[in-house]
């Protein structure tokens, strides 16, 4: 295998509810639907703008149990994913890798 920067970068995948996931391969960020069978979008990481995470609430404004978060990853396109607390931490760590 040739020694390329991508070979040194681990692939990071964050799985959300309903079979969706966001995958970072070192140079691009991709959104998949249907348990990885359908690639919905792929954008270069250099176009990253922001990550916005909000907690989903019940009809009466109380946090859901178990806690769920809606994440909006703004790159060239907007990628949305519903995650649990572990997925939220994984997304924040992935975005920290974009900035370094």
Secondary structure, DSSP 8 states (H G I E B T S, - for coil): ----HHHHS--EEEE-GGG-EEEE-SSEEEEEETTTTEEEEEEEGGG--EEEEEE-B-TTS-B-SS--EEEEEESSSEEEEEE-HHHHHHHHHHHHHHH-
